[in-house]
């Protein structure tokens, strides 16, 4: 899909997202908690791809996935996340769709989706 609109992609990167990375922090009881740090604020295109129910414990919850396109960066990895206000998108996978180093497509799950 990116190749179909490649020339117009910069105009589609219209949303601002914060890229965050996790750092484990000792909790003082032998375990650790994740502390999230801002890496950068980026322009992005966010496209919902799927919504379905999934089992969570003994109940059901929503799973909403998105394809988020940004300009290529070497410091983005699965496990990082994007934030837009109260919405959080956990990065599950990455791809460079044209393999030219211009764009990075992040396959994400929205945390706490309604």
C-alpha positions, 0 to 999 in steps of 0.5 A: 500500500505504501508504494501506491501512495509513496509520493504523497506519504509525507503529507499523510504523516499528520499525527504527532506521537511520542516514541517511548522506550522501557527501562527496567527499574529495581522495585527494592523487593528483588523485582523490577518495574518498567519506567517509560522514557520519551525518545522523540516526538514524531510525525506519523500515519495511524491506520487501524487494521483489526479489532477483535475480542480475546480471552483475558483471564476468565473474561473477554477484552478487546484487541485493536491493532494498528499500522503506524508509519513513521520516517525511518529511524534506527532506534525503534524496536519491538517492545517500545511504544507510541503514546498519543495523549491517553492512548498507548500503542505497543510496537510488536513488529517492524518492517521497511516496506520498500526496503529503501530506508525512507519509512518504517511501518510499525505493527502495534497493539493498542493497550486498554482499547475500549 
